[in-house]
Amino acid sequence: EIQFDYIRFPEPYKSLPPQVFPEQNGRSKPQVLGEFLTEARSRFAKLGVRT
């Protein structure tokens, strides 16, 4: 069983170096998340995993 029920994006803490997402290319966080889930579903389907 695979669960994607808790996903976080890095917080911009001053004590940490800036978090960089070089592949963002102007996409919003929800858009990136949606694309990830679409790709995951596609790959799981090829393995016969029910979603």
PQR file of N, CA, C, O and H, with PARSE charges and radii, in Angstrom:
ATOM      1  N   GLU A   1       0.850  -1.171   0.000 -0.4000 1.5000
ATOM      2  CA  GLU A   1       0.000   0.000   0.000 -0.0000 2.0000
ATOM      3  C   GLU A   1       0.893   1.231   0.000  0.5500 1.7000
ATOM      4  O   GLU A   1       1.848   1.323   0.771 -0.5500 1.4000
ATOM      5  N   ILE A   2       0.573   2.161  -0.863 -0.4000 1.5000
ATOM      6  CA  ILE A   2       1.302   3.426  -0.936 -0.0000 2.0000
ATOM      7  C   ILE A   2       0.315   4.539  -0.652  0.5500 1.7000
ATOM      8  O   ILE A   2      -0.752   4.604  -1.263 -0.5500 1.4000
ATOM      9  H   ILE A   2      -0.203   2.086  -1.490  0.4000 1.0000
ATOM     10  N   GLN A   3       0.666   5.405   0.263 -0.4000 1.5000
ATOM     11  CA  GLN A   3      -0.219   6.518   0.613 -0.0000 2.0000
ATOM     12  C   GLN A   3       0.515   7.840   0.411  0.5500 1.7000
ATOM     13  O   GLN A   3       1.620   8.035   0.918 -0.5500 1.4000
ATOM     14  H   GLN A   3       1.533   5.353   0.759  0.4000 1.0000
ATOM     15  N   PHE A   4      -0.109   8.732  -0.327 -0.4000 1.5000
ATOM     16  CA  PHE A   4       0.412  10.084  -0.510 -0.0000 2.0000
ATOM     17  C   PHE A   4      -0.540  11.031   0.211  0.5500 1.7000
ATOM     18  O   PHE A   4      -1.190  11.862  -0.422 -0.5500 1.4000
ATOM     19  H   PHE A   4      -1.006   8.573  -0.738  0.4000 1.0000
ATOM     20  N   ASP A   5      -0.621  10.908   1.523 -0.4000 1.5000
ATOM     21  CA  ASP A   5      -1.597  11.712   2.261 -0.0000 2.0000
ATOM     22  C   ASP A   5      -0.973  12.861   3.040  0.5500 1.7000
ATOM     23  O   ASP A   5      -1.688  13.635   3.676 -0.5500 1.4000
ATOM     24  H   ASP A   5      -0.093  10.233   2.038  0.4000 1.0000
ATOM     25  N   TYR A   6       0.336  12.981   2.999 -0.4000 1.5000
ATOM     26  CA  TYR A   6       0.976  14.074   3.728 -0.0000 2.0000
ATOM     27  C   TYR A   6       2.208  14.508   2.944  0.5500 1.7000
ATOM     28  O   TYR A   6       3.236  13.831   2.957 -0.5500 1.4000
ATOM     29  H   TYR A   6       0.917  12.352   2.483  0.4000 1.0000
ATOM     30  N   ILE A   7       2.095  15.625   2.274 -0.4000 1.5000
ATOM     31  CA  ILE A   7       3.194  16.129   1.453 -0.0000 2.0000
ATOM     32  C   ILE A   7       3.490  17.556   1.888  0.5500 1.7000
ATOM     33  O   ILE A   7       2.585  18.380   2.020 -0.5500 1.4000
ATOM     34  H   ILE A   7       1.260  16.175   2.263  0.4000 1.0000
ATOM     35  N   ARG A   8       4.763  17.832   2.107 -0.4000 1.5000
ATOM     36  CA  ARG A   8       5.167  19.168   2.543 -0.0000 2.0000
ATOM     37  C   ARG A   8       6.139  19.774   1.550  0.5500 1.7000
ATOM     38  O   ARG A   8       6.868  19.073   0.848 -0.5500 1.4000
ATOM     39  H   ARG A   8       5.498  17.163   1.999  0.4000 1.0000
ATOM     40  N   PHE A   9       6.127  21.084   1.514 -0.4000 1.5000
ATOM     41  CA  PHE A   9       7.118  21.827   0.760 -0.0000 2.0000
ATOM     42  C   PHE A   9       8.054  22.484   1.770  0.5500 1.7000
ATOM     43  O   PHE A   9       7.615  22.815   2.872 -0.5500 1.4000
ATOM     44  H   PHE A   9       5.535  21.653   2.084  0.4000 1.0000
ATOM     45  N   PRO A  10       9.315  22.683   1.435 -0.5600 1.5000
ATOM     46  CA  PRO A  10      10.262  23.269   2.382  0.2800 2.0000
ATOM     47  C   PRO A  10       9.809  24.641   2.880  0.5500 1.7000
ATOM     48  O   PRO A  10       9.297  25.459   2.116 -0.5500 1.4000
ATOM     49  N   GLU A  11      10.006  24.868   4.155 -0.4000 1.5000
ATOM     50  CA  GLU A  11       9.725  26.173   4.756 -0.0000 2.0000
ATOM     51  C   GLU A  11      10.952  27.063   4.573  0.5500 1.7000
ATOM     52  O   GLU A  11      12.083  26.584   4.652 -0.5500 1.4000
ATOM     53  H   GLU A  11      10.421  24.203   4.776  0.4000 1.0000
ATOM     54  N   PRO A  12      10.739  28.337   4.332 -0.5600 1.5000
ATOM     55  CA  PRO A  12      11.887  29.242   4.138  0.2800 2.0000
ATOM     56  C   PRO A  12      12.482  29.718   5.465  0.5500 1.7000
ATOM     57  O   PRO A  12      12.368  30.896   5.804 -0.5500 1.4000
ATOM     58  N   TYR A  13      13.110  28.822   6.211 -0.4000 1.5000
ATOM     59  CA  TYR A  13      13.722  29.185   7.489 -0.0000 2.0000
ATOM     60  C   TYR A  13      14.974  30.025   7.256  0.5500 1.7000
ATOM     61  O   TYR A  13      15.768  29.733   6.361 -0.5500 1.4000
ATOM     62  H   TYR A  13      13.202  27.865   5.936  0.4000 1.0000
ATOM     63  N   LYS A  14      15.142  31.055   8.054 -0.4000 1.5000
ATOM     64  CA  LYS A  14      16.318  31.919   7.919 -0.0000 2.0000
ATOM     65  C   LYS A  14      17.600  31.196   8.303  0.5500 1.7000
ATOM     66  O   LYS A  14      18.677  31.563   7.832 -0.5500 1.4000
ATOM     67  H   LYS A  14      14.497  31.292   8.781  0.4000 1.0000
ATOM     68  N   SER A  15      17.506  30.176   9.148 -0.4000 1.5000
ATOM     69  CA  SER A  15      18.693  29.459   9.606 -0.0000 2.0000
ATOM     70  C   SER A  15      19.177  28.402   8.605  0.5500 1.7000
ATOM     71  O   SER A  15      20.236  27.807   8.802 -0.5500 1.4000
ATOM     72  H   SER A  15      16.631  29.878   9.531  0.4000 1.0000
ATOM     73  N   LEU A  16      18.420  28.169   7.551 -0.4000 1.5000
ATOM     74  CA  LEU A  16      18.796  27.180   6.540 -0.0000 2.0000
ATOM     75  C   LEU A  16      19.102  27.874   5.219  0.5500 1.7000
ATOM     76  O   LEU A  16      18.603  28.970   4.964 -0.5500 1.4000
ATOM     77  H   LEU A  16      17.560  28.653   7.391  0.4000 1.0000
ATOM     78  N   PRO A  17      19.915  27.247   4.380 -0.5600 1.5000
ATOM     79  CA  PRO A  17      20.139  27.836   3.058  0.2800 2.0000
ATOM     80  C   PRO A  17      18.827  27.854   2.276  0.5500 1.7000
ATOM     81  O   PRO A  17      17.939  27.042   2.537 -0.5500 1.4000
ATOM     82  N   PRO A  18      18.700  28.768   1.326 -0.5600 1.5000
ATOM     83  CA  PRO A  18      17.463  28.836   0.535  0.2800 2.0000
ATOM     84  C   PRO A  18      17.173  27.495  -0.145  0.5500 1.7000
ATOM     85  O   PRO A  18      18.078  26.842  -0.665 -0.5500 1.4000
ATOM     86  N   GLN A  19      15.917  27.101  -0.132 -0.4000 1.5000
ATOM     87  CA  GLN A  19      15.497  25.878  -0.807 -0.0000 2.0000
ATOM     88  C   GLN A  19      15.298  26.197  -2.284  0.5500 1.7000
ATOM     89  O   GLN A  19      14.606  27.153  -2.633 -0.5500 1.4000
ATOM     90  H   GLN A  19      15.182  27.631   0.290  0.4000 1.0000
ATOM     91  N   VAL A  20      15.897  25.406  -3.132 -0.4000 1.5000
ATOM     92  CA  VAL A  20      15.861  25.674  -4.562 -0.0000 2.0000
ATOM     93  C   VAL A  20      15.153  24.524  -5.266  0.5500 1.7000
ATOM     94  O   VAL A  20      15.401  23.352  -4.981 -0.5500 1.4000
ATOM     95  H   VAL A  20      16.460  24.629  -2.848  0.4000 1.0000
ATOM     96  N   PHE A  21      14.284  24.877  -6.171 -0.4000 1.5000
ATOM     97  CA  PHE A  21      13.596  23.893  -7.001 -0.0000 2.0000
ATOM     98  C   PHE A  21      13.862  24.277  -8.451  0.5500 1.7000
ATOM     99  O   PHE A  21      13.062  24.991  -9.056 -0.5500 1.4000
ATOM    100  H   PHE A  21      14.083  25.829  -6.403  0.4000 1.0000
ATOM    101  N   PRO A  22      14.986  23.808  -9.021 -0.5600 1.5000
ATOM    102  CA  PRO A  22      15.397  24.262 -10.346  0.2800 2.0000
ATOM    103  C   PRO A  22      14.454  23.868 -11.475  0.5500 1.7000
ATOM    104  O   PRO A  22      14.497  24.484 -12.540 -0.5500 1.4000
ATOM    105  N   GLU A  23      13.616  22.877 -11.283 -0.4000 1.5000
ATOM    106  CA  GLU A  23      12.712  22.433 -12.349 -0.0000 2.0000
ATOM    107  C   GLU A  23      11.330  23.068 -12.248  0.5500 1.7000
ATOM    108  O   GLU A  23      10.402  22.628 -12.926 -0.5500 1.4000
ATOM    109  H   GLU A  23      13.581  22.377 -10.418  0.4000 1.0000
ATOM    110  N   GLN A  24      11.179  24.084 -11.423 -0.4000 1.5000
ATOM    111  CA  GLN A  24       9.864  24.703 -11.226 -0.0000 2.0000
ATOM    112  C   GLN A  24       9.341  25.318 -12.522  0.5500 1.7000
ATOM    113  O   GLN A  24       8.175  25.134 -12.869 -0.5500 1.4000
ATOM    114  H   GLN A  24      11.934  24.441 -10.872  0.4000 1.0000
ATOM    115  N   ASN A  25      10.189  26.040 -13.228 -0.4000 1.5000
ATOM    116  CA  ASN A  25       9.822  26.616 -14.529 -0.0000 2.0000
ATOM    117  C   ASN A  25       8.489  27.346 -14.507  0.5500 1.7000
ATOM    118  O   ASN A  25       7.684  27.202 -15.427 -0.5500 1.4000
ATOM    119  H   ASN A  25      11.137  26.190 -12.946  0.4000 1.0000
ATOM    120  N   GLY A  26       8.252  28.131 -13.460 -0.4000 1.5000
ATOM    121  CA  GLY A  26       7.034  28.932 -13.390 -0.0000 2.0000
ATOM    122  C   GLY A  26       5.790  28.178 -12.956  0.5500 1.7000
ATOM    123  O   GLY A  26       4.706  28.761 -12.919 -0.5500 1.4000
ATOM    124  H   GLY A  26       8.906  28.249 -12.712  0.4000 1.0000
ATOM    125  N   ARG A  27       5.914  26.907 -12.628 -0.4000 1.5000
ATOM    126  CA  ARG A  27       4.755  26.123 -12.203 -0.0000 2.0000
ATOM    127  C   ARG A  27       4.485  26.354 -10.721  0.5500 1.7000
ATOM    128  O   ARG A  27       5.409  26.576  -9.939 -0.5500 1.4000
ATOM    129  H   ARG A  27       6.794  26.433 -12.658  0.4000 1.0000
ATOM    130  N   SER A  28       3.221  26.300 -10.347 -0.4000 1.5000
ATOM    131  CA  SER A  28       2.843  26.447  -8.941 -0.0000 2.0000
ATOM    132  C   SER A  28       3.075  25.127  -8.205  0.5500 1.7000
ATOM    133  O   SER A  28       3.217  24.075  -8.830 -0.5500 1.4000
ATOM    134  H   SER A  28       2.470  26.120 -10.982  0.4000 1.0000
ATOM    135  N   LYS A  29       3.112  25.192  -6.885 -0.4000 1.5000
ATOM    136  CA  LYS A  29       3.270  23.973  -6.085 -0.0000 2.0000
ATOM    137  C   LYS A  29       2.136  22.982  -6.342  0.5500 1.7000
ATOM    138  O   LYS A  29       2.408  21.793  -6.512 -0.5500 1.4000
ATOM    139  H   LYS A  29       2.997  26.046  -6.378  0.4000 1.0000
ATOM    140  N   PRO A  30       0.863  23.427  -6.378 -0.5600 1.5000
ATOM    141  CA  PRO A  30      -0.206  22.464  -6.686  0.2800 2.0000
ATOM    142  C   PRO A  30      -0.056  21.830  -8.071  0.5500 1.7000
ATOM    143  O   PRO A  30      -0.370  20.654  -8.252 -0.5500 1.4000
ATOM    144  N   GLN A  31       0.420  22.599  -9.038 -0.4000 1.5000
ATOM    145  CA  GLN A  31       0.608  22.045 -10.379 -0.0000 2.0000
ATOM    146  C   GLN A  31       1.708  20.980 -10.369  0.5500 1.7000
ATOM    147  O   GLN A  31       1.549  19.916 -10.968 -0.5500 1.4000
ATOM    148  H   GLN A  31       0.675  23.555  -8.891  0.4000 1.0000
ATOM    149  N   VAL A  32       2.812  21.263  -9.698 -0.4000 1.5000
ATOM    150  CA  VAL A  32       3.910  20.293  -9.609 -0.0000 2.0000
ATOM    151  C   VAL A  32       3.433  19.025  -8.911  0.5500 1.7000
ATOM    152  O   VAL A  32       3.748  17.917  -9.346 -0.5500 1.4000
ATOM    153  H   VAL A  32       2.942  22.127  -9.212  0.4000 1.0000
ATOM    154  N   LEU A  33       2.681  19.184  -7.840 -0.4000 1.5000
ATOM    155  CA  LEU A  33       2.158  18.030  -7.106 -0.0000 2.0000
ATOM    156  C   LEU A  33       1.227  17.204  -7.990  0.5500 1.7000
ATOM    157  O   LEU A  33       1.307  15.976  -7.998 -0.5500 1.4000
ATOM    158  H   LEU A  33       2.425  20.083  -7.487  0.4000 1.0000
ATOM    159  N   GLY A  34       0.353  17.868  -8.727 -0.4000 1.5000
ATOM    160  CA  GLY A  34      -0.550  17.166  -9.637 -0.0000 2.0000
ATOM    161  C   GLY A  34       0.201  16.392 -10.706  0.5500 1.7000
ATOM    162  O   GLY A  34      -0.157  15.261 -11.033 -0.5500 1.4000
ATOM    163  H   GLY A  34       0.289  18.866  -8.720  0.4000 1.0000
ATOM    164  N   GLU A  35       1.240  17.003 -11.245 -0.4000 1.5000
ATOM    165  CA  GLU A  35       2.050  16.325 -12.258 -0.0000 2.0000
ATOM    166  C   GLU A  35       2.755  15.103 -11.667  0.5500 1.7000
ATOM    167  O   GLU A  35       2.856  14.063 -12.317 -0.5500 1.4000
ATOM    168  H   GLU A  35       1.531  17.922 -10.979  0.4000 1.0000
ATOM    169  N   PHE A  36       3.235  15.235 -10.446 -0.4000 1.5000
ATOM    170  CA  PHE A  36       3.879  14.098  -9.780 -0.0000 2.0000
ATOM    171  C   PHE A  36       2.894  12.942  -9.605  0.5500 1.7000
ATOM    172  O   PHE A  36       3.218  11.794  -9.911 -0.5500 1.4000
ATOM    173  H   PHE A  36       3.153  16.080  -9.918  0.4000 1.0000
ATOM    174  N   LEU A  37       1.703  13.245  -9.117 -0.4000 1.5000
ATOM    175  CA  LEU A  37       0.715  12.189  -8.882 -0.0000 2.0000
ATOM    176  C   LEU A  37       0.266  11.540 -10.189  0.5500 1.7000
ATOM    177  O   LEU A  37       0.035  10.331 -10.230 -0.5500 1.4000
ATOM    178  H   LEU A  37       1.440  14.178  -8.869  0.4000 1.0000
ATOM    179  N   THR A  38       0.141  12.326 -11.251 -0.4000 1.5000
ATOM    180  CA  THR A  38      -0.210  11.773 -12.560 -0.0000 2.0000
ATOM    181  C   THR A  38       0.873  10.808 -13.035  0.5500 1.7000
ATOM    182  O   THR A  38       0.571   9.719 -13.522 -0.5500 1.4000
ATOM    183  H   THR A  38       0.328  13.308 -11.217  0.4000 1.0000
ATOM    184  N   GLU A  39       2.126  11.208 -12.893 -0.4000 1.5000
ATOM    185  CA  GLU A  39       3.243  10.350 -13.296 -0.0000 2.0000
ATOM    186  C   GLU A  39       3.305   9.093 -12.432  0.5500 1.7000
ATOM    187  O   GLU A  39       3.544   7.999 -12.943 -0.5500 1.4000
ATOM    188  H   GLU A  39       2.372  12.093 -12.498  0.4000 1.0000
ATOM    189  N   ALA A  40       3.094   9.244 -11.136 -0.4000 1.5000
ATOM    190  CA  ALA A  40       3.108   8.078 -10.247 -0.0000 2.0000
ATOM    191  C   ALA A  40       2.015   7.092 -10.644  0.5500 1.7000
ATOM    192  O   ALA A  40       2.264   5.889 -10.719 -0.5500 1.4000
ATOM    193  H   ALA A  40       2.900  10.133 -10.721  0.4000 1.0000
ATOM    194  N   ARG A  41       0.820   7.587 -10.895 -0.4000 1.5000
ATOM    195  CA  ARG A  41      -0.286   6.706 -11.287 -0.0000 2.0000
ATOM    196  C   ARG A  41       0.045   5.963 -12.578  0.5500 1.7000
ATOM    197  O   ARG A  41      -0.220   4.766 -12.694 -0.5500 1.4000
ATOM    198  H   ARG A  41       0.618   8.564 -10.835  0.4000 1.0000
ATOM    199  N   SER A  42       0.620   6.665 -13.539 -0.4000 1.5000
ATOM    200  CA  SER A  42       0.991   6.042 -14.806 -0.0000 2.0000
ATOM    201  C   SER A  42       2.008   4.920 -14.595  0.5500 1.7000
ATOM    202  O   SER A  42       1.879   3.838 -15.168 -0.5500 1.4000
ATOM    203  H   SER A  42       0.836   7.637 -13.444  0.4000 1.0000
ATOM    204  N   ARG A  43       2.998   5.184 -13.786 -0.4000 1.5000
ATOM    205  CA  ARG A  43       4.032   4.172 -13.537 -0.0000 2.0000
ATOM    206  C   ARG A  43       3.483   2.983 -12.754  0.5500 1.7000
ATOM    207  O   ARG A  43       3.844   1.838 -13.024 -0.5500 1.4000
ATOM    208  H   ARG A  43       3.103   6.063 -13.320  0.4000 1.0000
ATOM    209  N   PHE A  44       2.619   3.254 -11.794 -0.4000 1.5000
ATOM    210  CA  PHE A  44       2.022   2.159 -11.025 -0.0000 2.0000
ATOM    211  C   PHE A  44       1.127   1.298 -11.913  0.5500 1.7000
ATOM    212  O   PHE A  44       1.113   0.074 -11.779 -0.5500 1.4000
ATOM    213  H   PHE A  44       2.326   4.185 -11.575  0.4000 1.0000
ATOM    214  N   ALA A  45       0.385   1.926 -12.811 -0.4000 1.5000
ATOM    215  CA  ALA A  45      -0.503   1.179 -13.707 -0.0000 2.0000
ATOM    216  C   ALA A  45       0.295   0.190 -14.556  0.5500 1.7000
ATOM    217  O   ALA A  45      -0.156  -0.929 -14.800 -0.5500 1.4000
ATOM    218  H   ALA A  45       0.395   2.920 -12.920  0.4000 1.0000
ATOM    219  N   LYS A  46       1.473   0.604 -15.001 -0.4000 1.5000
ATOM    220  CA  LYS A  46       2.322  -0.283 -15.805 -0.0000 2.0000
ATOM    221  C   LYS A  46       2.775  -1.512 -15.017  0.5500 1.7000
ATOM    222  O   LYS A  46       3.110  -2.546 -15.594 -0.5500 1.4000
ATOM    223  H   LYS A  46       1.839   1.513 -14.802  0.4000 1.0000
ATOM    224  N   LEU A  47       2.778  -1.381 -13.698 -0.4000 1.5000
ATOM    225  CA  LEU A  47       3.169  -2.498 -12.829 -0.0000 2.0000
ATOM    226  C   LEU A  47       1.968  -3.321 -12.363  0.5500 1.7000
ATOM    227  O   LEU A  47       2.123  -4.298 -11.629 -0.5500 1.4000
ATOM    228  H   LEU A  47       2.506  -0.541 -13.230  0.4000 1.0000
ATOM    229  N   GLY A  48       0.767  -2.919 -12.794 -0.4000 1.5000
ATOM    230  CA  GLY A  48      -0.435  -3.639 -12.399 -0.0000 2.0000
ATOM    231  C   GLY A  48      -0.988  -3.228 -11.051  0.5500 1.7000
ATOM    232  O   GLY A  48      -1.827  -3.927 -10.482 -0.5500 1.4000
ATOM    233  H   GLY A  48       0.640  -2.125 -13.389  0.4000 1.0000
ATOM    234  N   VAL A  49      -0.522  -2.094 -10.530 -0.4000 1.5000
ATOM    235  CA  VAL A  49      -0.992  -1.613  -9.231 -0.0000 2.0000
ATOM    236  C   VAL A  49      -2.344  -0.940  -9.407  0.5500 1.7000
ATOM    237  O   VAL A  49      -2.516  -0.107 -10.296 -0.5500 1.4000
ATOM    238  H   VAL A  49       0.160  -1.527 -10.991  0.4000 1.0000
ATOM    239  N   ARG A  50      -3.306  -1.302  -8.559 -0.4000 1.5000
ATOM    240  CA  ARG A  50      -4.622  -0.656  -8.598 -0.0000 2.0000
ATOM    241  C   ARG A  50      -4.544   0.696  -7.899  0.5500 1.7000
ATOM    242  O   ARG A  50      -3.948   0.818  -6.830 -0.5500 1.4000
ATOM    243  H   ARG A  50      -3.166  -1.979  -7.836  0.4000 1.0000
ATOM    244  N   THR A  51      -5.151   1.709  -8.512 -0.4000 1.5000
ATOM    245  CA  THR A  51      -5.175   3.046  -7.902 -0.0000 2.0000
ATOM    246  C   THR A  51      -6.597   3.510  -7.727  0.5500 1.7000
ATOM    247  O   THR A  51      -6.830   4.612  -7.230 -0.5500 1.4000
ATOM    248  H   THR A  51      -5.636   1.609  -9.381  0.4000 1.0000
TER
END
